[in-house]
Amino acid sequence: MLRAAPVLLAIVLGLSTSPAPAATKAFRGDYSLSFLGFPVARASFESSYEGDAYTINGSVSSAGLAAIFDDTRGTISSKGSISNGRIRPTSFRADYVSGKKASLVDIRFSGDRVTSTEVVPAPKKRGQTWIPLGPNDLRGVADPIAATIIRAPSLDKVCGRTVKMYDGELRADLRLTPVSTGETSIAGYKGQTVTCRMGFQPVSGYRTDKRALSFLRDRSRIMVTFAPVGQTGVYAPIHATVSTEIGTITVKARRFEAID
């Protein structure tokens, strides 16, 4: 799991911006991740919005049979602001321990650019199929958690956008297109939702011969359902499915609520 957990959440989620709420608001979401119907991971995220600033903290751990073969636990944090209709992350950090092996990804931003990236253990030497980051690839990007913050004036404006995502190595474009609207009921929330289809396009920081990425780009069907977070104008994912070469991955919210 290591870096895969936040990256997967980013791939199956999306981003948008609009004016931030004036008062402090806090929310919590508990999620499960399953593969072929079997639980493999769980995650919890708490987010707060105060003026133009946002802070998101989360934890991710393996679950079910996956915990027996790959006992991974980690924490994730993302901070930034929303101004002039744009999200501007300032920091992202993911710390993981898998067995006895510790890993981290730390990304820092200034303005609309990435200023530093630290990945431990350091990436291995790249081969001839590697597509390096271009000079402008890290401008106007969102980290994997900032890419889950959606602000829109209404439910029907959530889809119809392209997200520039950077996870510390991979730069990809995530394109959201509208599919349908509906209603759902889960612990902490009952109301309207919107479902988007997500297209995945790797840009740089990846190997062209990596089959999993090629499948996501060319053949995968990625569907994401969003629900409003109170009256903040924020929309958050509550359900997503990703088809892979060997089966379907499902991310589902078990609880989705405001925190007093």
N, C-alpha and C positions, 0 to 999 in steps of 0.2 A: 504493500500500500504506500508507504513512505510519501513521495510527492504525489502519488496518483490520486489520493483522496481529494485534496483541494482542487486539483486540476480537473478531475472528473466532475466535481460539483460545478466548476466554472463552465465546462463544456456543455452541461445540460441546463445551464441557467443563462441569464442575459442581463443587459444594462440599459438604463435610460436616465435622463435628468430633467428637472424642473425646479422651481423655487422650493427651498427647504422649509419645513415647519418652523414657526417662531419659538414655540415652547419645547422644553425637553420631553421627548417621548421615548419609551423603552419597550422592546418587544423580544419575544423568545420563540424559537422554532426548534422542535425536536424532529429529527429525520432518521429514517431507516434506509439502507441500501441493500438491495437483494439482487442475486444473479440466478436466473432460471428458477425463481421462486424461493430460493434459499437465502436467508439473511447472511450477509458478509460484513456489514459495517453499520455503525450508527454514529450520528453527529448531533450536536446541540449548538445553537448559535444565539447569542444575545446581542442586540443592536440598540444603540441609542442615537438620537438626533437632537441636537441643540443648536438653534440658529442655523448657520451654514455648515456646522461640523457634524461628522458622523464617526462613530466608533463601533466596531464589530469584533466580538471575541467568540471563539468557538473551540470545541473539542471534538476529536474524531477518534474512534477506536474500532478495531476489528470485532466481529461478533459471530455467533454461531460456529459452524465448522471452521470458518476462516480463522477464528481466534486460536484454534488448536494448532494449525499449520503455520500461521503468520500472526503472532500476537503483537499488533502494532497499536500504539497510542500516541496521540499528538495534540498540540494546541495550535490555534491559528488566530492571528489578529490582523486587522486592517484599520487604518485611520486616514482621514482626509476631510475634504470640504466640498461643498457644492456651491458654485458661484457662476454667474453669467450663463446659466443653463447648462453647465458642464460639471462633471464630477472630476475632482482633482485629488487622487490619493497622495498621501505623504509617506506612508510606510506600510509594509506587509511583511509578516514573519510567520513561518510555519516550522515548528520544532517537532520531530518525531523520534520515537525509540521503537525499533523493531527487534525483538529479542534483546540483545546487548548492544546493538548497533544504533548509534545516534546520528541523526541527520537534520539539516536545517536549510531553509531557503529564506533569505532576507533581501528585500528590495526596497530601495529608497528613491523618492521622487522629489523634484523641485520644479514648480511651475507645471509645464505639461510634458516634462521629460523624466526618464529614468536616469538617476545620477549614479547609482551603484547597485550591484547585484552580488550577493555572496551565496554560494551553494556548497554545502559540506555533506558528504565527501565531494571533492572537486570532480567535474565531469571528465570522462575519459577522453583520450585523444580521438579526434574526429577523422573519418575516412573521406574518400573522394565523393561519396554520395551526400555529404553534409552541406546544407544550405545555411551559410552564416548570416547573422543579423546584418541588415543594411544600415546605412548611416541615419536614415530617418524612421526606421522601424520602431523605435522606442519613444516616439513622440505621440502624445495623446492616447496612451494605452491605459488600461485598467488592470489591476492585479486580479487574481482568481476570485477573491472575495468581494472586492469593489465591483466586479462584473456581475454580482447578484443584486445590486441595488438598482431598483427600477423606479423612476419617477415619471409620471405621465398625467396629463390633465383629466383623462378618463380611461375607462377600461378598454375602449376600442382604439386607444392610441398606444397601448403597451407594445404591440408588435410593430413591424414595419421599420426596422432599424438594424444597423450593423455595429457590432461591438468589436473593438480592438483589444484583445486579451494577451497578456504576457505573464508567464508563470515562473520566470527566472531563467528560462531556457527557450521554450517554444513561444513564438509570436504567431497568433492565429486570428483570423476574422470569423466572428460568429454572426450569422445573418438570421434575424427573426422575421418570419412572415406569418400573417394571421391565418388561423384554421377555423376556430369556432369559439362561441361563448357558451356558458352553462352555469350550473350551480353545484355547490358541494357542501358537505357537512362533516367537519372533523372536530376534535377536541379544541375548544377555544375559538372556533370560527364556523359560521354558517352564512353562506351568501354567494354572490356571483363570482365567476372566474372567467379567464380568457386563456385559450390554448394557442400556442405558436409552434410552428415548425422551425427548427434551427438547422441552418446549413453550416458546415464546418469547413474552413479553408485555411490550411497551414500556409504561413507566409515565409517564415525563416526560423532558424534555430531547430532544425529537424533533419532527419535522414530521408531522402527520397525513396529508399528501399524499405522503409519501415511499413510493414503490411497493415498494422493496426490503424495507423494514421491514414493510409491510402483508403482503407475501408470506410473510415469515418467521413472522408472527403467525398468518395464516389458512390457509396452504396448504403451507408447508414441512414436510418430514419430516426431522427431525434425530435421528440415532442415534449414541450414544456408547458405546464399549466400554472398561471399566476393568479394570486388573490390580493385584494387591497389590504394594507396594514393600517387598520383604523381609519382616521380621517386625515392622515399625513400626506396623502398623494404618493406614497410609496407602494409599490407592488412587489410581492415576494413569491418565489416558487413554492408550490405545495405538492407538485407531482411532476415526474419526468421519466421518460423511457428512452433508452439508447440501444439500438440494435448493433450487435457486434458479430464477428465471424462465427463465434461459438455460442451465441445466445443473447438474450435481452437483459440489460441492466435496468433496474427500476429504483428511482429515488422517490420516497413518499414521506410527506409530513405526517407525523403522528399527533403533534400538537402545534398550534399556531395562534399565539395570543399576545395581548398587551400585558406588560408588567406594571403593577402599581408602584 
